[in-house]
Amino acid sequence: MADKSFLTWPFFEDRHRQFAAEIGAWAEETLTPLIDHHDIDASCRAIVTALGEGGFLDAAAPTEAGDRHDVRTLCIARETLGYQSGLADFAFAMQGLGSGPVVVAGSEEQKAKWLPGVAAGTTIPAFALSEEDAGSDVAAMATTATADGNDHVRLDGSKTWISNGGIADWYVVFARSGEAPGARGLSAYVVEAGTPGFEIAERIDVIAPHPLATLRFDGCRVPIANRIGGGGDGFKVAMGTLDIFRSTVGAAALGLARRALDEGLERSRSRMMFGAPLADLQLTQAGLADMATGVDAAALLIYRAAWTKDQGAPRVTREASMAKMFATETAQQVIDRAVQMFGGLGVKSGVKVEELYREIRALRIYEGATEVQKVVIAREMLKAAESVDAAKA
């Protein structure tokens, strides 16, 4: 059972503790029969349906005032689901990230049209930002949106590494609309699956399978009414969405790390080595201490960033980048130590720590690789220092 003592920290309110108890009990009772690693698409659909029926997706896609949509709640959900299943975390996260631009910048009409199905678990969205040569460098985006009559745009180009690609009912697609050079000339559009000129060009297989695809647009006509925000607002919409969800990537990694710590702790107590439990060896004890310390440090960074955002900070770029970077890197180390404690069994297919080892690797890359987070953190520090200097001048 995952440690929940962190919920006593001052970052949380009673409503967060109640949510953690509800989704924790639900995940333990519900998830295992829904997951078939030989049919990832069907598993994701089943998980999304179950999350909707359980009432948990109002945290990912709020449709009414009072819905449980704050970053702390999102982080608790991802940590809890990640502890049980990386695929379950993915399914929940993409309901939030996919619909995030509509939540952040959509009109009331767009919210009423697109969000209820996401919250109910009856429709699946996707966030289509990355391209072959434009991942972390969003300004290098090449997909174009050109005017086609007075009320449509034409999309041409491709997107890749798109989560939920191939199973989503609608996609938020970012394209170069030309209002200004670079990142200031991008816009975001909702494109429904099946729209003429839009196709799934390729399904992509990765070490921890989940629905992932390359999308192609060839003269795809989209109503201008499907644009989220104004023309040229695409970068702002994307960054506003990622500013919320970047901390939650760290929370997913934290869930994986907590599970690895628990698996390693149990294994060290039960595995005999030289006539005594593995846990009696000082090297094992040192490893467990490092694992536990890393988990707590990651949790502090994650929930600091989440709390700061929930207190009304317009941006938490530095805090979220620190949380995402440290939590994912630490989780990789914690999981690796757990695999070592299992010995040869740790790399056997079907053993939980082997699954965790595959699950964690992508989290160090997506939504900004570790190296990019370091650049972001440094730039935020330099920007702050320049502001102090300017104020003194």
C-alpha positions as a Markdown table, in Angstrom:
| # | Residue | x | y | z |
|---|---|---|---|---|
| 1 | Met | 0.0 | 0.0 | 0.0 |
| 2 | Ala | 1.5 | 3.3 | -1.0 |
| 3 | Asp | 2.5 | 5.7 | 1.7 |
| 4 | Lys | -0.1 | 8.5 | 2.2 |
| 5 | Ser | 1.5 | 10.4 | 5.0 |
| 6 | Phe | 2.4 | 13.2 | 2.7 |
| 7 | Leu | -1.3 | 14.1 | 2.6 |
| 8 | Thr | -0.8 | 15.6 | 6.1 |
| 9 | Trp | 1.5 | 18.2 | 4.7 |
| 10 | Pro | 0.2 | 21.8 | 4.7 |
| 11 | Phe | -0.1 | 21.8 | 0.9 |
| 12 | Phe | -3.4 | 19.9 | 1.2 |
| 13 | Glu | -7.0 | 20.4 | 2.3 |
| 14 | Asp | -9.6 | 17.9 | 3.5 |
| 15 | Arg | -11.0 | 17.7 | 0.0 |
| 16 | His | -7.7 | 16.5 | -1.4 |
| 17 | Arg | -7.4 | 13.9 | 1.3 |
| 18 | Gln | -11.0 | 12.7 | 0.5 |
| 19 | Phe | -10.2 | 12.6 | -3.2 |
| 20 | Ala | -7.0 | 10.6 | -2.6 |
| 21 | Ala | -9.0 | 8.0 | -0.5 |
| 22 | Glu | -11.7 | 7.7 | -3.1 |
| 23 | Ile | -9.5 | 7.3 | -6.2 |
| 24 | Gly | -7.1 | 5.0 | -4.3 |
| 25 | Ala | -9.8 | 2.6 | -3.3 |
| 26 | Trp | -11.3 | 2.7 | -6.8 |
| 27 | Ala | -8.0 | 2.0 | -8.4 |
| 28 | Glu | -7.3 | -1.0 | -6.3 |
| 29 | Glu | -10.7 | -2.5 | -6.9 |
| 30 | Thr | -11.3 | -1.6 | -10.5 |
| 31 | Leu | -8.2 | -1.4 | -12.7 |
| 32 | Thr | -6.6 | -4.8 | -13.0 |
| 33 | Pro | -9.5 | -6.5 | -15.0 |
| 34 | Leu | -9.5 | -3.6 | -17.4 |
| 35 | Ile | -5.9 | -3.9 | -18.6 |
| 36 | Asp | -4.9 | -6.2 | -21.4 |
| 37 | His | -1.3 | -5.3 | -22.5 |
| 38 | His | -2.0 | -7.2 | -25.7 |
| 39 | Asp | -4.8 | -4.8 | -26.7 |
| 40 | Ile | -3.7 | -1.3 | -25.5 |
| 41 | Asp | -6.4 | 0.6 | -27.5 |
| 42 | Ala | -9.2 | -1.3 | -25.9 |
| 43 | Ser | -7.6 | -1.1 | -22.5 |
| 44 | Cys | -7.4 | 2.7 | -22.7 |
| 45 | Arg | -11.0 | 3.0 | -23.8 |
| 46 | Ala | -12.1 | 0.8 | -21.0 |
| 47 | Ile | -10.1 | 2.7 | -18.4 |
| 48 | Val | -11.5 | 6.1 | -19.7 |
| 49 | Thr | -15.0 | 4.7 | -19.5 |
| 50 | Ala | -14.5 | 3.5 | -16.0 |
| 51 | Leu | -12.9 | 6.7 | -14.8 |
| 52 | Gly | -15.9 | 8.6 | -16.2 |
| 53 | Glu | -18.4 | 6.3 | -14.6 |
| 54 | Gly | -16.5 | 6.7 | -11.3 |
| 55 | Gly | -16.8 | 10.4 | -11.5 |
| 56 | Phe | -13.0 | 11.1 | -11.5 |
| 57 | Leu | -12.7 | 12.9 | -14.9 |
| 58 | Asp | -14.2 | 16.1 | -13.7 |
| 59 | Ala | -10.8 | 16.7 | -12.3 |
| 60 | Ala | -9.3 | 16.4 | -15.8 |
| 61 | Ala | -12.0 | 18.3 | -17.7 |
| 62 | Pro | -14.2 | 20.5 | -15.5 |
| 63 | Thr | -17.6 | 21.2 | -16.9 |
| 64 | Glu | -19.2 | 23.0 | -13.9 |
| 65 | Ala | -18.1 | 25.4 | -11.2 |
| 66 | Gly | -16.9 | 23.4 | -8.2 |
| 67 | Asp | -15.5 | 20.5 | -10.3 |
| 68 | Arg | -12.3 | 19.1 | -8.7 |
| 69 | His | -9.9 | 20.8 | -11.1 |
| 70 | Asp | -6.8 | 22.0 | -9.4 |
| 71 | Val | -3.3 | 21.0 | -9.9 |
| 72 | Arg | -3.0 | 19.3 | -6.6 |
| 73 | Thr | -6.0 | 17.1 | -7.4 |
| 74 | Leu | -4.5 | 16.2 | -10.8 |
| 75 | Cys | -1.2 | 15.3 | -9.2 |
| 76 | Ile | -2.9 | 13.1 | -6.6 |
| 77 | Ala | -4.8 | 11.4 | -9.4 |
| 78 | Arg | -1.7 | 10.7 | -11.5 |
| 79 | Glu | 0.4 | 9.6 | -8.5 |
| 80 | Thr | -2.3 | 7.2 | -7.4 |
| 81 | Leu | -3.1 | 5.8 | -10.8 |
| 82 | Gly | 0.6 | 5.6 | -11.7 |
| 83 | Tyr | 1.2 | 3.5 | -8.5 |
| 84 | Gln | -1.3 | 0.9 | -9.8 |
| 85 | Ser | -0.7 | 1.1 | -13.6 |
| 86 | Gly | 1.2 | 3.3 | -15.9 |
| 87 | Leu | -1.4 | 2.8 | -18.6 |
| 88 | Ala | -4.2 | 4.0 | -16.2 |
| 89 | Asp | -2.2 | 7.1 | -15.5 |
| 90 | Phe | -1.7 | 7.7 | -19.2 |
| 91 | Ala | -5.5 | 7.3 | -19.9 |
| 92 | Phe | -6.4 | 9.8 | -17.2 |
| 93 | Ala | -3.6 | 12.3 | -18.1 |
| 94 | Met | -4.6 | 12.4 | -21.7 |
| 95 | Gln | -8.2 | 13.2 | -20.9 |
| 96 | Gly | -6.8 | 16.3 | -19.1 |
| 97 | Leu | -3.9 | 17.2 | -21.5 |
| 98 | Gly | -6.0 | 16.6 | -24.6 |
| 99 | Ser | -8.8 | 18.8 | -23.4 |
| 100 | Gly | -6.6 | 21.2 | -21.6 |
| 101 | Pro | -6.5 | 23.9 | -24.3 |
| 102 | Val | -10.3 | 24.1 | -24.3 |
| 103 | Val | -10.3 | 24.4 | -20.5 |
| 104 | Val | -7.6 | 27.1 | -20.5 |
| 105 | Ala | -8.7 | 29.2 | -23.5 |
| 106 | Gly | -11.9 | 27.8 | -25.1 |
| 107 | Ser | -15.0 | 29.9 | -25.4 |
| 108 | Glu | -18.1 | 29.0 | -23.4 |
| 109 | Glu | -19.6 | 27.4 | -26.5 |
| 110 | Gln | -16.5 | 25.3 | -27.1 |
| 111 | Lys | -16.4 | 24.2 | -23.5 |
| 112 | Ala | -20.1 | 23.2 | -23.7 |
| 113 | Lys | -19.5 | 21.3 | -26.9 |
| 114 | Trp | -16.2 | 19.5 | -26.2 |
| 115 | Leu | -15.8 | 19.0 | -22.4 |
| 116 | Pro | -18.9 | 17.0 | -21.2 |
| 117 | Gly | -18.0 | 13.9 | -23.2 |
| 118 | Val | -14.4 | 14.0 | -21.9 |
| 119 | Ala | -15.6 | 14.3 | -18.3 |
| 120 | Ala | -18.1 | 11.5 | -18.8 |
| 121 | Gly | -15.5 | 9.2 | -20.4 |
| 122 | Thr | -17.5 | 8.8 | -23.6 |
| 123 | Thr | -15.0 | 10.8 | -25.8 |
| 124 | Ile | -11.3 | 10.8 | -26.0 |
| 125 | Pro | -9.2 | 13.9 | -26.9 |
| 126 | Ala | -5.6 | 14.4 | -28.0 |
| 127 | Phe | -3.0 | 17.1 | -27.8 |
| 128 | Ala | -1.2 | 17.4 | -31.2 |
| 129 | Leu | 1.8 | 19.7 | -30.8 |
| 130 | Ser | 5.0 | 17.8 | -31.6 |
| 131 | Glu | 6.5 | 17.4 | -35.1 |
| 132 | Glu | 9.5 | 15.5 | -36.4 |
| 133 | Asp | 11.6 | 18.7 | -36.2 |
| 134 | Ala | 9.6 | 20.6 | -33.6 |
| 135 | Gly | 9.4 | 18.9 | -30.3 |
| 136 | Ser | 10.8 | 21.1 | -27.5 |
| 137 | Asp | 11.4 | 23.8 | -30.1 |
| 138 | Val | 7.8 | 24.7 | -30.7 |
| 139 | Ala | 8.8 | 27.8 | -32.8 |
| 140 | Ala | 10.2 | 25.4 | -35.5 |
| 141 | Met | 6.6 | 24.1 | -36.2 |
| 142 | Ala | 6.0 | 23.5 | -39.9 |
| 143 | Thr | 2.3 | 22.4 | -40.1 |
| 144 | Thr | 0.3 | 25.3 | -41.6 |
| 145 | Ala | -3.2 | 26.7 | -41.3 |
| 146 | Thr | -4.2 | 28.9 | -44.2 |
| 147 | Ala | -7.5 | 30.7 | -44.8 |
| 148 | Asp | -9.9 | 28.8 | -46.9 |
| 149 | Gly | -12.9 | 31.0 | -47.5 |
| 150 | Asn | -14.3 | 33.2 | -44.7 |
| 151 | Asp | -15.1 | 30.5 | -42.2 |
| 152 | His | -12.6 | 27.7 | -42.6 |
| 153 | Val | -8.8 | 27.1 | -42.5 |
| 154 | Arg | -6.9 | 24.5 | -44.4 |
| 155 | Leu | -4.4 | 22.4 | -42.4 |
| 156 | Asp | -1.3 | 20.9 | -44.2 |
| 157 | Gly | 1.5 | 19.0 | -42.6 |
| 158 | Ser | 2.1 | 16.3 | -40.0 |
| 159 | Lys | 2.4 | 15.7 | -36.3 |
| 160 | Thr | 4.2 | 12.9 | -34.6 |
| 161 | Trp | 4.5 | 11.3 | -31.1 |
| 162 | Ile | 0.9 | 12.1 | -30.5 |
| 163 | Ser | -0.5 | 10.3 | -27.5 |
| 164 | Asn | -4.0 | 8.9 | -28.1 |
| 165 | Gly | -3.3 | 9.0 | -31.8 |
| 166 | Gly | -5.5 | 6.6 | -33.5 |
| 167 | Ile | -8.1 | 6.3 | -30.7 |
| 168 | Ala | -9.0 | 9.9 | -30.1 |
| 169 | Asp | -12.4 | 11.4 | -31.1 |
| 170 | Trp | -10.9 | 14.8 | -31.5 |
| 171 | Tyr | -7.5 | 16.5 | -31.6 |
| 172 | Val | -6.2 | 19.9 | -30.6 |
| 173 | Val | -3.9 | 20.6 | -33.5 |
| 174 | Phe | -1.3 | 23.5 | -33.4 |
| 175 | Ala | -0.3 | 25.0 | -36.7 |
| 176 | Arg | 1.5 | 28.0 | -38.1 |
| 177 | Ser | -1.2 | 30.5 | -39.0 |
| 178 | Gly | 1.2 | 33.3 | -39.9 |
| 179 | Glu | 0.2 | 36.3 | -37.7 |
| 180 | Ala | 3.9 | 36.9 | -36.7 |
| 181 | Pro | 7.2 | 35.1 | -37.0 |
| 182 | Gly | 8.2 | 32.2 | -34.8 |
| 183 | Ala | 6.1 | 31.1 | -31.8 |
| 184 | Arg | 3.9 | 34.2 | -32.1 |
| 185 | Gly | 2.4 | 33.0 | -35.4 |
| 186 | Leu | 0.7 | 29.7 | -34.2 |
| 187 | Ser | -2.9 | 28.9 | -33.6 |
| 188 | Ala | -4.8 | 25.9 | -32.1 |
| 189 | Tyr | -7.8 | 24.1 | -33.7 |
| 190 | Val | -10.0 | 21.2 | -32.7 |
| 191 | Val | -10.0 | 18.6 | -35.5 |
| 192 | Glu | -12.5 | 15.8 | -35.3 |
| 193 | Ala | -11.4 | 12.2 | -36.2 |
| 194 | Gly | -12.7 | 11.3 | -39.7 |
| 195 | Thr | -12.4 | 14.9 | -41.1 |
| 196 | Pro | -11.5 | 14.7 | -44.8 |
| 197 | Gly | -7.8 | 15.4 | -45.3 |
| 198 | Phe | -6.9 | 14.1 | -41.9 |
| 199 | Glu | -5.4 | 10.6 | -41.5 |
| 200 | Ile | -3.5 | 8.4 | -39.1 |
| 201 | Ala | -0.3 | 8.0 | -41.1 |
| 202 | Glu | 1.5 | 5.6 | -38.7 |
| 203 | Arg | 1.0 | 3.9 | -35.3 |
| 204 | Ile | 4.2 | 4.0 | -33.2 |
| 205 | Asp | 5.3 | 1.2 | -31.0 |
| 206 | Val | 7.4 | 2.1 | -27.9 |
| 207 | Ile | 8.9 | 0.1 | -25.0 |
| 208 | Ala | 5.9 | 0.9 | -22.7 |
| 209 | Pro | 3.1 | 0.6 | -25.2 |
| 210 | His | 0.3 | 3.1 | -25.3 |
| 211 | Pro | -1.7 | 4.6 | -28.2 |
| 212 | Leu | 0.8 | 6.8 | -30.1 |
| 213 | Ala | 0.7 | 7.9 | -33.8 |
| 214 | Thr | 1.9 | 10.2 | -36.5 |
| 215 | Leu | -0.9 | 12.3 | -38.0 |
| 216 | Arg | -1.1 | 13.7 | -41.5 |
| 217 | Phe | -3.1 | 16.7 | -42.8 |
| 218 | Asp | -3.5 | 17.2 | -46.5 |
| 219 | Gly | -6.0 | 20.0 | -47.3 |
| 220 | Cys | -7.9 | 19.3 | -44.1 |
| 221 | Arg | -10.7 | 21.9 | -43.9 |
| 222 | Val | -11.5 | 23.0 | -40.3 |
| 223 | Pro | -14.2 | 25.5 | -39.3 |
| 224 | Ile | -12.7 | 28.7 | -37.9 |
| 225 | Ala | -15.2 | 28.3 | -35.1 |
| 226 | Asn | -13.0 | 25.4 | -34.0 |
| 227 | Arg | -10.0 | 27.7 | -33.3 |
| 228 | Ile | -9.2 | 27.9 | -29.6 |
| 229 | Gly | -8.4 | 31.5 | -28.6 |
| 230 | Gly | -7.5 | 34.1 | -31.2 |
| 231 | Gly | -5.3 | 33.9 | -34.2 |
| 232 | Gly | -1.7 | 33.7 | -33.1 |
| 233 | Asp | -2.6 | 32.6 | -29.6 |
| 234 | Gly | -1.5 | 29.0 | -30.1 |
| 235 | Phe | 1.8 | 29.2 | -28.3 |
| 236 | Lys | 0.2 | 30.9 | -25.3 |
| 237 | Val | -2.5 | 28.2 | -25.3 |
| 238 | Ala | 0.0 | 25.4 | -25.4 |
| 239 | Met | 2.3 | 26.8 | -22.7 |
| 240 | Gly | -0.7 | 27.6 | -20.5 |
| 241 | Thr | -1.8 | 24.0 | -20.8 |
| 242 | Leu | 1.7 | 22.6 | -20.2 |
| 243 | Asp | 2.2 | 24.9 | -17.2 |
| 244 | Ile | -0.6 | 23.0 | -15.5 |
| 245 | Phe | 0.3 | 19.5 | -16.6 |
| 246 | Arg | 4.1 | 19.5 | -16.4 |
| 247 | Ser | 4.0 | 19.1 | -12.6 |
| 248 | Thr | 1.6 | 16.2 | -13.0 |
| 249 | Val | 4.2 | 14.3 | -15.1 |
| 250 | Gly | 6.4 | 14.4 | -12.0 |
| 251 | Ala | 3.5 | 13.1 | -10.0 |
| 252 | Ala | 3.1 | 10.2 | -12.4 |
| 253 | Ala | 6.8 | 9.4 | -12.0 |
| 254 | Leu | 6.3 | 9.7 | -8.2 |
| 255 | Gly | 3.6 | 7.0 | -8.3 |
| 256 | Leu | 5.9 | 4.7 | -10.2 |
| 257 | Ala | 8.7 | 5.4 | -7.8 |
| 258 | Arg | 6.5 | 4.7 | -4.7 |
| 259 | Arg | 5.5 | 1.4 | -6.2 |
| 260 | Ala | 9.1 | 0.5 | -6.9 |
| 261 | Leu | 10.1 | 1.4 | -3.3 |
| 262 | Asp | 7.3 | -0.8 | -1.9 |
| 263 | Glu | 8.2 | -3.6 | -4.3 |
| 264 | Gly | 11.9 | -3.3 | -3.3 |
| 265 | Leu | 11.2 | -3.1 | 0.4 |
| 266 | Glu | 9.0 | -6.3 | 0.3 |
| 267 | Arg | 11.6 | -8.1 | -1.9 |
| 268 | Ser | 14.4 | -7.2 | 0.4 |
| 269 | Arg | 12.6 | -8.6 | 3.4 |
| 270 | Ser | 11.6 | -11.9 | 1.7 |
| 271 | Arg | 14.6 | -12.7 | -0.5 |
| 272 | Met | 17.3 | -14.7 | 1.3 |
| 273 | Met | 20.9 | -13.9 | 0.7 |
| 274 | Phe | 23.9 | -15.7 | 2.4 |
| 275 | Gly | 21.5 | -17.2 | 5.0 |
| 276 | Ala | 19.7 | -14.0 | 5.9 |
| 277 | Pro | 17.2 | -11.6 | 4.4 |
| 278 | Leu | 18.6 | -9.2 | 1.8 |
| 279 | Ala | 17.4 | -6.4 | 4.0 |
| 280 | Asp | 20.0 | -7.3 | 6.6 |
| 281 | Leu | 22.8 | -6.2 | 4.3 |
| 282 | Gln | 23.9 | -2.6 | 4.9 |
| 283 | Leu | 24.2 | -1.9 | 1.2 |
| 284 | Thr | 20.5 | -2.8 | 0.8 |
| 285 | Gln | 19.6 | -0.6 | 3.7 |
| 286 | Ala | 21.6 | 2.3 | 2.1 |
| 287 | Gly | 19.7 | 1.7 | -1.1 |
| 288 | Leu | 16.4 | 1.8 | 0.6 |
| 289 | Ala | 17.3 | 5.0 | 2.4 |
| 290 | Asp | 18.3 | 6.7 | -0.8 |
| 291 | Met | 15.1 | 5.5 | -2.5 |
| 292 | Ala | 12.9 | 6.8 | 0.3 |
| 293 | Thr | 14.7 | 10.1 | 0.5 |
| 294 | Gly | 14.4 | 10.6 | -3.2 |
| 295 | Val | 10.7 | 9.9 | -3.2 |
| 296 | Asp | 10.0 | 12.4 | -0.4 |
| 297 | Ala | 12.1 | 15.1 | -2.0 |
| 298 | Ala | 10.3 | 14.6 | -5.3 |
| 299 | Ala | 7.0 | 14.8 | -3.6 |
| 300 | Leu | 7.9 | 18.1 | -1.9 |
| 301 | Leu | 8.9 | 19.6 | -5.3 |
| 302 | Ile | 5.8 | 18.4 | -7.0 |
| 303 | Tyr | 3.3 | 19.5 | -4.5 |
| 304 | Arg | 5.1 | 22.9 | -4.0 |
| 305 | Ala | 4.6 | 23.6 | -7.7 |
| 306 | Ala | 1.0 | 22.4 | -7.6 |
| 307 | Trp | 0.2 | 24.4 | -4.5 |
| 308 | Thr | 1.8 | 27.5 | -5.9 |
| 309 | Lys | -0.2 | 27.3 | -9.1 |
| 310 | Asp | -3.4 | 26.6 | -7.2 |
| 311 | Gln | -2.8 | 29.8 | -5.1 |
| 312 | Gly | -3.2 | 31.8 | -8.2 |
| 313 | Ala | 0.3 | 32.2 | -9.6 |
| 314 | Pro | -0.1 | 33.0 | -13.3 |
| 315 | Arg | 2.9 | 30.9 | -14.2 |
| 316 | Val | 5.0 | 28.3 | -12.3 |
| 317 | Thr | 7.5 | 27.6 | -15.0 |
| 318 | Arg | 10.5 | 27.3 | -12.7 |
| 319 | Glu | 8.7 | 25.3 | -10.0 |
| 320 | Ala | 7.0 | 22.9 | -12.5 |
| 321 | Ser | 10.3 | 22.4 | -14.4 |
| 322 | Met | 12.1 | 21.6 | -11.2 |
| 323 | Ala | 9.4 | 19.1 | -10.1 |
| 324 | Lys | 9.2 | 17.4 | -13.5 |
| 325 | Met | 13.0 | 17.1 | -13.9 |
| 326 | Phe | 13.8 | 15.9 | -10.4 |
| 327 | Ala | 10.9 | 13.5 | -10.0 |
| 328 | Thr | 11.4 | 11.7 | -13.3 |
| 329 | Glu | 15.2 | 11.4 | -12.9 |
| 330 | Thr | 14.8 | 10.3 | -9.3 |
| 331 | Ala | 12.1 | 7.7 | -10.2 |
| 332 | Gln | 14.4 | 6.2 | -12.8 |
| 333 | Gln | 17.1 | 5.8 | -10.1 |
| 334 | Val | 14.6 | 4.4 | -7.6 |
| 335 | Ile | 13.2 | 1.9 | -10.1 |
| 336 | Asp | 16.7 | 0.8 | -11.2 |
| 337 | Arg | 17.6 | 0.1 | -7.5 |
| 338 | Ala | 14.4 | -2.0 | -7.1 |
| 339 | Val | 15.3 | -4.0 | -10.2 |
| 340 | Gln | 18.7 | -4.7 | -8.7 |
| 341 | Met | 17.1 | -6.0 | -5.5 |
| 342 | Phe | 15.0 | -8.4 | -7.5 |
| 343 | Gly | 18.1 | -9.8 | -9.3 |
| 344 | Gly | 17.4 | -11.7 | -12.5 |
| 345 | Leu | 13.7 | -11.8 | -11.7 |
| 346 | Gly | 13.7 | -8.0 | -12.0 |
| 347 | Val | 14.1 | -8.2 | -15.8 |
| 348 | Lys | 11.6 | -11.0 | -16.3 |
| 349 | Ser | 8.5 | -9.9 | -18.4 |
| 350 | Gly | 5.4 | -9.8 | -16.2 |
| 351 | Val | 7.2 | -8.8 | -13.0 |
| 352 | Lys | 6.1 | -5.4 | -11.8 |
| 353 | Val | 9.5 | -3.8 | -11.5 |
| 354 | Glu | 10.3 | -4.8 | -15.1 |
| 355 | Glu | 7.1 | -3.0 | -16.1 |
| 356 | Leu | 8.0 | 0.0 | -14.1 |
| 357 | Tyr | 11.5 | 0.1 | -15.7 |
| 358 | Arg | 9.9 | 0.4 | -19.1 |
| 359 | Glu | 7.2 | 2.8 | -18.0 |
| 360 | Ile | 9.5 | 5.4 | -16.5 |
| 361 | Arg | 11.8 | 6.0 | -19.4 |
| 362 | Ala | 9.5 | 8.0 | -21.6 |
| 363 | Leu | 8.6 | 10.4 | -18.7 |
| 364 | Arg | 12.1 | 11.8 | -18.8 |
| 365 | Ile | 11.5 | 12.9 | -22.3 |
| 366 | Tyr | 7.9 | 13.9 | -23.0 |
| 367 | Glu | 6.5 | 17.4 | -22.1 |
| 368 | Gly | 10.1 | 18.6 | -22.1 |
| 369 | Ala | 13.1 | 16.4 | -21.8 |
| 370 | Thr | 15.3 | 16.7 | -18.7 |
| 371 | Glu | 17.9 | 18.7 | -20.6 |
| 372 | Val | 15.3 | 21.2 | -21.7 |
| 373 | Gln | 14.0 | 21.6 | -18.2 |
| 374 | Lys | 17.5 | 22.5 | -17.0 |
| 375 | Val | 17.6 | 25.2 | -19.7 |
| 376 | Val | 14.2 | 26.5 | -18.6 |
| 377 | Ile | 15.1 | 26.6 | -15.0 |
| 378 | Ala | 18.4 | 28.5 | -15.7 |
| 379 | Arg | 16.6 | 31.0 | -17.9 |
| 380 | Glu | 14.0 | 31.7 | -15.2 |
| 381 | Met | 16.7 | 32.2 | -12.7 |
| 382 | Leu | 18.6 | 34.6 | -15.0 |
| 383 | Lys | 15.4 | 36.5 | -15.8 |
| 384 | Ala | 14.7 | 36.9 | -12.1 |
| 385 | Ala | 18.2 | 38.2 | -11.5 |
| 386 | Glu | 17.9 | 40.7 | -14.3 |
| 387 | Ser | 14.6 | 41.9 | -12.9 |
| 388 | Val | 16.3 | 42.5 | -9.5 |
| 389 | Asp | 19.1 | 44.4 | -11.2 |
| 390 | Ala | 16.7 | 46.6 | -13.1 |
| 391 | Ala | 14.7 | 47.4 | -10.0 |
| 392 | Lys | 17.9 | 48.5 | -8.3 |
| 393 | Ala | 19.0 | 50.7 | -11.2 |
